[in-house]
Amino acid sequence: MEVILREHVDNLGRRGEVVKVADGYARNYLLPRKLALLATEGNKKQIERERVKFDATEAEEQKVAGVIAERLGSVEIEISRKVGETEALYGSVTTSDIAEALMVKGFDVDRRKIQLQEPIKKIGEYDVPVRLHRDVTTRIKVRVIAEGEPEHKPKT
């Protein structure tokens, strides 16, 4: 089934693109969530008329994401966890934990934008990518420390 995307859908396409998807995916996911329209001639013409507005909105979103990425690039966060004798964490540090730590620092970043391949299970420093926009990705430093360990003091 051919559909026109109304929003950017990861691993599928950008807003305004005509893509071919499985019928069930379109009927059960894309269409009910208003992420896509059926690719009829009328809808194609409507999307073409709206493309200029889409492009302007996309450029603005990318610009805002770039500004946030610039600010986020210098952010370092510390998360403390209980640790066993082998420096393995009891539990793990997940994208939700990182999003909460960023919220404390004043950044409202959705946990789904944090590109952590798997939860962190050892103490140490990690570079974690954050994908703010399709074309804008930055990295933040996440320092996982043992509970009770003194907080990291920035060098002055």
N, CA and C atoms as an extended XYZ file, in Angstrom:
468
Properties=species:S:1:pos:R:3:atomname:S:1:resname:S:1:resid:I:1 pbc="F F F"
N         0.853       -1.172        0.000 N   MET     1
C         0.000        0.000        0.000 CA  MET     1
C         0.900        1.237        0.000 C   MET     1
N         0.554        2.220       -0.801 N   GLU     2
C         1.303        3.470       -0.830 CA  GLU     2
C         0.639        4.487        0.081 C   GLU     2
N         1.471        5.151        0.902 N   VAL     3
C         0.977        6.185        1.801 CA  VAL     3
C         1.883        7.405        1.697 C   VAL     3
N         1.335        8.544        2.101 N   ILE     4
C         2.100        9.789        2.167 CA  ILE     4
C         2.328       10.078        3.641 C   ILE     4
N         3.582       10.221        4.028 N   LEU     5
C         3.901       10.454        5.435 CA  LEU     5
C         3.561       11.885        5.842 C   LEU     5
N         2.855       12.023        6.955 N   ARG     6
C         2.510       13.346        7.491 CA  ARG     6
C         3.542       13.807        8.506 C   ARG     6
N         4.318       12.867        9.032 N   GLU     7
C         5.373       13.142       10.001 CA  GLU     7
C         6.586       12.303        9.625 C   GLU     7
N         7.753       12.679       10.146 N   HIS     8
C         8.944       11.861        9.964 CA  HIS     8
C         8.759       10.571       10.760 C   HIS     8
N         8.987        9.437       10.127 N   VAL     9
C         8.893        8.139       10.793 CA  VAL     9
C        10.259        7.471       10.654 C   VAL     9
N        10.899        7.172       11.796 N   ASP    10
C        12.224        6.549       11.766 CA  ASP    10
C        12.210        5.285       10.927 C   ASP    10
N        13.263        5.094       10.184 N   ASN    11
C        13.477        3.918        9.333 CA  ASN    11
C        12.429        3.757        8.237 C   ASN    11
N        11.677        4.825        7.954 N   LEU    12
C        10.674        4.738        6.895 CA  LEU    12
C        10.801        5.910        5.930 C   LEU    12
N        10.759        7.130        6.436 N   GLY    13
C        10.873        8.275        5.548 CA  GLY    13
C        10.552        9.582        6.231 C   GLY    13
N        10.664       10.653        5.446 N   ARG    14
C        10.434       12.003        5.932 CA  ARG    14
C         9.014       12.443        5.642 C   ARG    14
N         8.631       13.506        6.295 N   ARG    15
C         7.313       14.096        6.098 CA  ARG    15
C         7.153       14.480        4.625 C   ARG    15
N         6.010       14.121        4.042 N   GLY    16
C         5.717       14.470        2.657 CA  GLY    16
C         6.131       13.426        1.638 C   GLY    16
N         6.901       12.427        2.032 N   GLU    17
C         7.349       11.394        1.097 CA  GLU    17
C         6.248       10.360        0.865 C   GLU    17
N         6.223        9.823       -0.351 N   VAL    18
C         5.317        8.724       -0.682 CA  VAL    18
C         6.128        7.442       -0.527 C   VAL    18
N         5.654        6.551        0.358 N   VAL    19
C         6.377        5.305        0.614 CA  VAL    19
C         5.427        4.121        0.482 C   VAL    19
N         6.002        2.981        0.152 N   LYS    20
C         5.217        1.751        0.033 CA  LYS    20
C         5.451        0.942        1.309 C   LYS    20
N         4.346        0.588        1.979 N   VAL    21
C         4.425       -0.172        3.229 CA  VAL    21
C         3.441       -1.337        3.177 C   VAL    21
N         3.605       -2.256        4.106 N   ALA    22
C         2.674       -3.384        4.208 CA  ALA    22
C         1.291       -2.858        4.585 C   ALA    22
N         0.262       -3.500        4.064 N   ASP    23
C        -1.114       -3.067        4.329 CA  ASP    23
C        -1.413       -3.000        5.824 C   ASP    23
N        -1.007       -4.015        6.564 N   GLY    24
C        -1.277       -4.058        8.000 CA  GLY    24
C        -0.579       -2.937        8.752 C   GLY    24
N         0.654       -2.630        8.367 N   TYR    25
C         1.403       -1.547        9.005 CA  TYR    25
C         0.687       -0.219        8.784 C   TYR    25
N         0.198       -0.011        7.570 N   ALA    26
C        -0.522        1.229        7.263 CA  ALA    26
C        -1.844        1.285        8.028 C   ALA    26
N        -2.638        0.224        7.954 N   ARG    27
C        -3.968        0.215        8.588 CA  ARG    27
C        -3.914        0.237       10.107 C   ARG    27
N        -2.960       -0.485       10.685 N   ASN    28
C        -2.944       -0.654       12.137 CA  ASN    28
C        -2.037        0.323       12.879 C   ASN    28
N        -1.105        0.952       12.165 N   TYR    29
C        -0.172        1.837       12.863 CA  TYR    29
C        -0.164        3.254       12.285 C   TYR    29
N         0.187        3.387       11.015 N   LEU    30
C         0.379        4.720       10.430 CA  LEU    30
C        -0.913        5.524       10.327 C   LEU    30
N        -1.954        4.941        9.767 N   LEU    31
C        -3.201        5.683        9.556 CA  LEU    31
C        -3.918        6.025       10.866 C   LEU    31
N        -4.084        5.098       11.823 N   PRO    32
C        -4.781        5.462       13.067 CA  PRO    32
C        -4.051        6.539       13.874 C   PRO    32
N        -2.720        6.569       13.788 N   ARG    33
C        -1.941        7.560       14.538 CA  ARG    33
C        -1.766        8.858       13.751 C   ARG    33
N        -2.410        8.927       12.596 N   LYS    34
C        -2.350       10.091       11.714 CA  LYS    34
C        -0.908       10.447       11.319 C   LYS    34
N        -0.089        9.411       11.161 N   LEU    35
C         1.275        9.601       10.695 CA  LEU    35
C         1.339        9.576        9.172 C   LEU    35
N         0.267        9.106        8.525 N   ALA    36
C         0.264        8.984        7.070 CA  ALA    36
C        -1.150        9.133        6.524 C   ALA    36
N        -1.208        9.427        5.213 N   LEU    37
C        -2.463        9.486        4.458 CA  LEU    37
C        -2.367        8.477        3.323 C   LEU    37
N        -3.497        7.984        2.858 N   LEU    38
C        -3.487        7.141        1.668 CA  LEU    38
C        -2.967        7.964        0.499 C   LEU    38
N        -2.208        7.343       -0.383 N   ALA    39
C        -1.587        8.055       -1.496 CA  ALA    39
C        -2.549        8.179       -2.670 C   ALA    39
N        -3.600        8.983       -2.509 N   THR    40
C        -4.527        9.252       -3.609 CA  THR    40
C        -4.036       10.492       -4.348 C   THR    40
N        -4.554       10.722       -5.544 N   GLU    41
C        -4.141       11.899       -6.318 CA  GLU    41
C        -4.461       13.190       -5.567 C   GLU    41
N        -5.639       13.244       -4.955 N   GLY    42
C        -6.028       14.436       -4.199 CA  GLY    42
C        -5.091       14.704       -3.031 C   GLY    42
N        -4.737       13.656       -2.299 N   ASN    43
C        -3.825       13.816       -1.164 CA  ASN    43
C        -2.427       14.209       -1.623 C   ASN    43
N        -1.984       13.665       -2.762 N   LYS    44
C        -0.667       14.027       -3.292 CA  LYS    44
C        -0.621       15.509       -3.641 C   LYS    44
N        -1.692       16.028       -4.260 N   LYS    45
C        -1.739       17.453       -4.608 CA  LYS    45
C        -1.766       18.316       -3.354 C   LYS    45
N        -2.522       17.878       -2.348 N   GLN    46
C        -2.598       18.632       -1.091 CA  GLN    46
C        -1.221       18.690       -0.422 C   GLN    46
N        -0.511       17.580       -0.402 N   ILE    47
C         0.817       17.534        0.218 CA  ILE    47
C         1.786       18.430       -0.545 C   ILE    47
N         1.701       18.453       -1.863 N   GLU    48
C         2.575       19.331       -2.654 CA  GLU    48
C         2.337       20.798       -2.296 C   GLU    48
N         1.070       21.173       -2.082 N   ARG    49
C         0.765       22.555       -1.694 CA  ARG    49
C         1.327       22.871       -0.307 C   ARG    49
N         1.343       21.872        0.558 N   GLU    50
C         1.816       22.083        1.927 CA  GLU    50
C         3.326       21.901        2.078 C   GLU    50
N         3.998       21.424        1.042 N   ARG    51
C         5.427       21.117        1.126 CA  ARG    51
C         6.264       22.334        1.523 C   ARG    51
N         5.941       23.508        1.023 N   VAL    52
C         6.701       24.720        1.363 CA  VAL    52
C         6.629       24.970        2.864 C   VAL    52
N         5.420       24.833        3.420 N   LYS    53
C         5.251       25.019        4.864 CA  LYS    53
C         6.021       23.940        5.627 C   LYS    53
N         5.966       22.696        5.140 N   PHE    54
C         6.712       21.603        5.772 CA  PHE    54
C         8.200       21.924        5.807 C   PHE    54
N         8.724       22.377        4.652 N   ASP    55
C        10.155       22.657        4.563 CA  ASP    55
C        10.561       23.774        5.516 C   ASP    55
N         9.736       24.807        5.639 N   ALA    56
C        10.038       25.906        6.560 CA  ALA    56
C        10.010       25.412        8.006 C   ALA    56
N         9.024       24.604        8.335 N   THR    57
C         8.924       24.049        9.689 CA  THR    57
C        10.115       23.146        9.979 C   THR    57
N        10.474       22.330        9.018 N   GLU    58
C        11.615       21.420        9.165 CA  GLU    58
C        12.908       22.202        9.404 C   GLU    58
N        13.104       23.277        8.645 N   ALA    59
C        14.303       24.099        8.814 CA  ALA    59
C        14.334       24.740       10.199 C   ALA    59
N        13.185       25.200       10.678 N   GLU    60
C        13.110       25.812       12.008 CA  GLU    60
C        13.401       24.777       13.097 C   GLU    60
N        12.830       23.578       12.966 N   GLU    61
C        13.077       22.512       13.942 CA  GLU    61
C        14.555       22.143       13.973 C   GLU    61
N        15.177       22.088       12.800 N   GLN    62
C        16.591       21.748       12.725 CA  GLN    62
C        17.444       22.840       13.359 C   GLN    62
N        17.067       24.088       13.145 N   LYS    63
C        17.805       25.214       13.728 CA  LYS    63
C        17.730       25.174       15.258 C   LYS    63
N        16.534       24.954       15.794 N   VAL    64
C        16.344       24.869       17.247 CA  VAL    64
C        17.132       23.689       17.813 C   VAL    64
N        17.082       22.547       17.129 N   ALA    65
C        17.821       21.367       17.583 CA  ALA    65
C        19.325       21.632       17.573 C   ALA    65
N        19.798       22.392       16.600 N   GLY    66
C        21.215       22.740       16.531 CA  GLY    66
C        21.655       23.582       17.714 C   GLY    66
N        20.815       24.533       18.110 N   VAL    67
C        21.121       25.385       19.266 CA  VAL    67
C        21.159       24.541       20.541 C   VAL    67
N        20.177       23.667       20.706 N   ILE    68
C        20.133       22.803       21.893 CA  ILE    68
C        21.337       21.856       21.891 C   ILE    68
N        21.692       21.324       20.730 N   ALA    69
C        22.831       20.409       20.625 CA  ALA    69
C        24.122       21.104       21.031 C   ALA    69
N        24.261       22.354       20.643 N   GLU    70
C        25.452       23.119       21.005 CA  GLU    70
C        25.558       23.251       22.522 C   GLU    70
N        24.440       23.541       23.175 N   ARG    71
C        24.429       23.669       24.637 CA  ARG    71
C        24.635       22.312       25.307 C   ARG    71
N        24.027       21.271       24.754 N   LEU    72
C        24.139       19.932       25.346 CA  LEU    72
C        25.543       19.353       25.210 C   LEU    72
N        26.270       19.770       24.181 N   GLY    73
C        27.605       19.225       23.933 CA  GLY    73
C        28.571       19.424       25.080 C   GLY    73
N        28.366       20.457       25.883 N   SER    74
C        29.277       20.739       26.992 CA  SER    74
C        28.760       20.199       28.323 C   SER    74
N        27.642       19.495       28.302 N   VAL    75
C        27.024       19.008       29.538 CA  VAL    75
C        27.668       17.691       29.971 C   VAL    75
N        27.965       17.618       31.258 N   GLU    76
C        28.424       16.369       31.866 CA  GLU    76
C        27.460       16.053       32.993 C   GLU    76
N        26.995       14.823       33.033 N   ILE    77
C        26.096       14.446       34.124 CA  ILE    77
C        26.713       13.296       34.907 C   ILE    77
N        26.383       13.269       36.197 N   GLU    78
C        26.851       12.200       37.070 CA  GLU    78
C        25.647       11.464       37.629 C   GLU    78
N        25.747       10.164       37.609 N   ILE    79
C        24.688        9.323       38.152 CA  ILE    79
C        25.349        8.353       39.119 C   ILE    79
N        24.842        8.301       40.345 N   SER    80
C        25.440        7.388       41.325 CA  SER    80
C        24.542        6.166       41.502 C   SER    80
N        25.194        5.031       41.654 N   ARG    81
C        24.495        3.762       41.825 CA  ARG    81
C        25.250        2.913       42.843 C   ARG    81
N        24.536        1.989       43.474 N   LYS    82
C        25.185        1.019       44.352 CA  LYS    82
C        26.003        0.070       43.483 C   LYS    82
N        27.179       -0.310       44.016 N   VAL    83
C        28.122       -1.087       43.224 CA  VAL    83
C        28.566       -2.317       44.012 C   VAL    83
N        28.778       -3.419       43.304 N   GLY    84
C        29.319       -4.629       43.913 CA  GLY    84
C        30.836       -4.567       43.957 C   GLY    84
N        31.471       -5.636       44.393 N   GLU    85
C        32.929       -5.665       44.523 CA  GLU    85
C        33.636       -5.601       43.178 C   GLU    85
N        33.008       -6.048       42.120 N   THR    86
C        33.648       -6.050       40.798 CA  THR    86
C        33.336       -4.783       40.007 C   THR    86
N        32.873       -3.759       40.684 N   GLU    87
C        32.482       -2.483       40.068 CA  GLU    87
C        31.294       -2.625       39.127 C   GLU    87
N        30.572       -3.721       39.244 N   ALA    88
C        29.346       -3.892       38.467 CA  ALA    88
C        28.210       -3.243       39.251 C   ALA    88
N        27.332       -2.579       38.555 N   LEU    89
C        26.228       -1.883       39.211 CA  LEU    89
C        25.140       -2.855       39.630 C   LEU    89
N        24.492       -2.530       40.749 N   TYR    90
C        23.251       -3.221       41.097 CA  TYR    90
C        22.173       -2.494       40.304 C   TYR    90
N        21.628       -3.143       39.316 N   GLY    91
C        20.722       -2.464       38.396 CA  GLY    91
C        21.554       -1.913       37.248 C   GLY    91
N        21.044       -0.919       36.571 N   SER    92
C        21.777       -0.325       35.457 CA  SER    92
C        21.311        1.110       35.254 C   SER    92
N        22.053        1.829       34.418 N   VAL    93
C        21.685        3.198       34.066 CA  VAL    93
C        21.035        3.140       32.690 C   VAL    93
N        19.801        3.615       32.599 N   THR    94
C        19.041        3.537       31.354 CA  THR    94
C        18.840        4.931       30.762 C   THR    94
N        18.207        4.972       29.611 N   THR    95
C        17.917        6.252       28.967 CA  THR    95
C        17.010        7.109       29.842 C   THR    95
N        16.123        6.483       30.587 N   SER    96
C        15.239        7.236       31.492 CA  SER    96
C        16.042        7.929       32.582 C   SER    96
N        17.041        7.234       33.125 N   ASP    97
C        17.892        7.829       34.159 CA  ASP    97
C        18.659        9.027       33.604 C   ASP    97
N        19.169        8.889       32.395 N   ILE    98
C        19.919        9.978       31.771 CA  ILE    98
C        18.989       11.150       31.486 C   ILE    98
N        17.777       10.876       31.003 N   ALA    99
C        16.802       11.942       30.731 CA  ALA    99
C        16.448       12.688       32.014 C   ALA    99
N        16.290       11.965       33.130 N   GLU   100
C        15.996       12.612       34.415 CA  GLU   100
C        17.151       13.500       34.856 C   GLU   100
N        18.393       13.014       34.686 N   ALA   101
C        19.565       13.809       35.060 CA  ALA   101
C        19.665       15.063       34.192 C   ALA   101
N        19.318       14.947       32.919 N   LEU   102
C        19.320       16.119       32.037 CA  LEU   102
C        18.229       17.099       32.445 C   LEU   102
N        17.081       16.584       32.894 N   MET   103
C        15.980       17.436       33.343 CA  MET   103
C        16.426       18.281       34.539 C   MET   103
N        17.183       17.678       35.447 N   VAL   104
C        17.700       18.404       36.610 CA  VAL   104
C        18.610       19.545       36.156 C   VAL   104
N        19.349       19.325       35.064 N   LYS   105
C        20.249       20.356       34.529 CA  LYS   105
C        19.516       21.378       33.664 C   LYS   105
N        18.211       21.191       33.461 N   GLY   106
C        17.430       22.160       32.711 CA  GLY   106
C        17.189       21.816       31.255 C   GLY   106
N        17.448       20.582       30.859 N   PHE   107
C        17.234       20.149       29.477 CA  PHE   107
C        16.092       19.145       29.438 C   PHE   107
N        15.059       19.454       28.671 N   ASP   108
C        13.917       18.551       28.540 CA  ASP   108
C        14.124       17.695       27.291 C   ASP   108
N        14.799       16.556       27.463 N   VAL   109
C        15.111       15.662       26.349 CA  VAL   109
C        14.338       14.361       26.546 C   VAL   109
N        13.576       13.989       25.537 N   ASP   110
C        12.815       12.740       25.577 CA  ASP   110
C        13.790       11.562       25.633 C   ASP   110
N        13.497       10.587       26.464 N   ARG   111
C        14.391        9.438       26.633 CA  ARG   111
C        14.611        8.683       25.324 C   ARG   111
N        13.645        8.749       24.406 N   ARG   112
C        13.779        8.034       23.135 CA  ARG   112
C        14.800        8.688       22.215 C   ARG   112
N        15.192        9.918       22.518 N   LYS   113
C        16.197       10.593       21.702 CA  LYS   113
C        17.613       10.259       22.157 C   LYS   113
N        17.729        9.642       23.324 N   ILE   114
C        19.033        9.244       23.842 CA  ILE   114
C        19.371        7.890       23.229 C   ILE   114
N        20.467        7.834       22.491 N   GLN   115
C        20.809        6.659       21.686 CA  GLN   115
C        21.748        5.711       22.428 C   GLN   115
N        21.315        5.209       23.561 N   LEU   116
C        22.100        4.269       24.356 CA  LEU   116
C        21.835        2.871       23.807 C   LEU   116
N        22.885        2.203       23.317 N   GLN   117
C        22.705        0.888       22.695 CA  GLN   117
C        22.189       -0.145       23.687 C   GLN   117
N        22.750       -0.120       24.887 N   GLU   118
C        22.302       -1.016       25.955 CA  GLU   118
C        22.540       -0.311       27.276 C   GLU   118
N        21.801       -0.663       28.314 N   PRO   119
C        21.967        0.013       29.600 CA  PRO   119
C        23.402       -0.101       30.121 C   PRO   119
N        23.842        0.933       30.825 N   ILE   120
C        25.190        0.970       31.392 CA  ILE   120
C        25.191        0.128       32.663 C   ILE   120
N        26.160       -0.794       32.770 N   LYS   121
C        26.180       -1.716       33.905 CA  LYS   121
C        27.469       -1.662       34.707 C   LYS   121
N        28.379       -0.744       34.359 N   LYS   122
C        29.639       -0.598       35.096 CA  LYS   122
C        29.898        0.874       35.364 C   LYS   122
N        30.667        1.137       36.436 N   ILE   123
C        31.009        2.530       36.697 CA  ILE   123
C        32.022        2.979       35.649 C   ILE   123
N        32.083        4.277       35.419 N   GLY   124
C        33.008        4.822       34.440 CA  GLY   124
C        32.398        6.001       33.708 C   GLY   124
N        33.150        6.499       32.700 N   GLU   125
C        32.682        7.615       31.880 CA  GLU   125
C        32.257        7.094       30.521 C   GLU   125
N        31.147        7.612       30.042 N   TYR   126
C        30.594        7.163       28.765 CA  TYR   126
C        30.203        8.372       27.926 C   TYR   126
N        30.460        8.289       26.625 N   ASP   127
C        29.966        9.278       25.666 CA  ASP   127
C        28.666        8.727       25.106 C   ASP   127
N        27.578        9.434       25.348 N   VAL   128
C        26.268        8.944       24.929 CA  VAL   128
C        25.711        9.868       23.844 C   VAL   128
N        25.401        9.338       22.658 N   PRO   129
C        24.820       10.173       21.610 CA  PRO   129
C        23.353       10.508       21.897 C   PRO   129
N        22.989       11.740       21.559 N   VAL   130
C        21.609       12.201       21.707 CA  VAL   130
C        21.177       12.722       20.341 C   VAL   130
N        20.144       12.122       19.773 N   ARG   131
C        19.656       12.513       18.447 CA  ARG   131
C        18.461       13.443       18.632 C   ARG   131
N        18.722       14.739       18.515 N   LEU   132
C        17.695       15.746       18.754 CA  LEU   132
C        16.783       15.946       17.553 C   LEU   132
N        17.311       15.672       16.386 N   HIS   133
C        16.581       15.858       15.128 CA  HIS   133
C        17.168       14.846       14.158 C   HIS   133
N        16.469       14.580       13.119 N   ARG   134
C        16.940       13.605       12.138 CA  ARG   134
C        18.366       13.906       11.683 C   ARG   134
N        18.707       15.194       11.532 N   ASP   135
C        20.023       15.587       11.042 CA  ASP   135
C        20.930       16.155       12.129 C   ASP   135
N        20.498       16.181       13.379 N   VAL   136
C        21.277       16.800       14.454 CA  VAL   136
C        21.479       15.798       15.589 C   VAL   136
N        22.742       15.422       15.782 N   THR   137
C        23.098       14.516       16.874 CA  THR   137
C        24.257       15.132       17.640 C   THR   137
N        24.216       15.023       18.953 N   THR   138
C        25.314       15.501       19.789 CA  THR   138
C        25.671       14.403       20.776 C   THR   138
N        26.745       14.608       21.525 N   ARG   139
C        27.170       13.628       22.517 CA  ARG   139
C        27.253       14.302       23.882 C   ARG   139
N        26.831       13.570       24.906 N   ILE   140
C        26.968       14.066       26.271 CA  ILE   140
C        27.834       13.083       27.049 C   ILE   140
N        28.521       13.617       28.061 N   LYS   141
C        29.336       12.762       28.921 CA  LYS   141
C        28.498       12.320       30.106 C   LYS   141
N        28.434       11.018       30.311 N   VAL   142
C        27.719       10.454       31.452 CA  VAL   142
C        28.761        9.761       32.320 C   VAL   142
N        28.854       10.212       33.553 N   ARG   143
C        29.803        9.626       34.499 CA  ARG   143
C        28.999        8.848       35.530 C   ARG   143
N        29.227        7.545       35.573 N   VAL   144
C        28.542        6.687       36.534 CA  VAL   144
C        29.513        6.440       37.680 C   VAL   144
N        29.090        6.815       38.893 N   ILE   145
C        29.962        6.688       40.057 CA  ILE   145
C        29.309        5.794       41.100 C   ILE   145
N        30.146        5.283       41.992 N   ALA   146
C        29.636        4.458       43.084 CA  ALA   146
C        28.958        5.359       44.100 C   ALA   146
N        27.859        4.896       44.665 N   GLU   147
C        27.149        5.666       45.679 CA  GLU   147
C        28.085        5.913       46.849 C   GLU   147
N        28.140        7.156       47.318 N   GLY   148
C        29.024        7.500       48.418 CA  GLY   148
C        30.365        8.020       47.947 C   GLY   148
N        30.698        7.843       46.676 N   GLU   149
C        31.946        8.377       46.130 CA  GLU   149
C        31.809        9.887       46.033 C   GLU   149
N        32.885       10.637       46.311 N   PRO   150
C        32.769       12.094       46.236 CA  PRO   150
C        32.422       12.548       44.821 C   PRO   150
N        31.595       13.584       44.756 N   GLU   151
C        31.180       14.132       43.465 CA  GLU   151
C        32.389       14.696       42.735 C   GLU   151
N        32.370       14.633       41.427 N   HIS   152
C        33.433       15.155       40.577 CA  HIS   152
C        33.427       16.673       40.632 C   HIS   152
N        34.555       17.256       40.955 N   LYS   153
C        34.670       18.714       40.996 CA  LYS   153
C        35.317       19.183       39.698 C   LYS   153
N        34.688       20.140       38.992 N   PRO   154
C        35.296       20.642       37.760 CA  PRO   154
C        36.593       21.374       38.065 C   PRO   154
N        37.565       21.246       37.171 N   LYS   155
C        38.849       21.925       37.339 CA  LYS   155
C        38.678       23.404       37.058 C   LYS   155
N        39.293       24.235       37.928 N   THR   156
C        39.203       25.690       37.718 CA  THR   156
C        40.539       26.289       37.499 C   THR   156
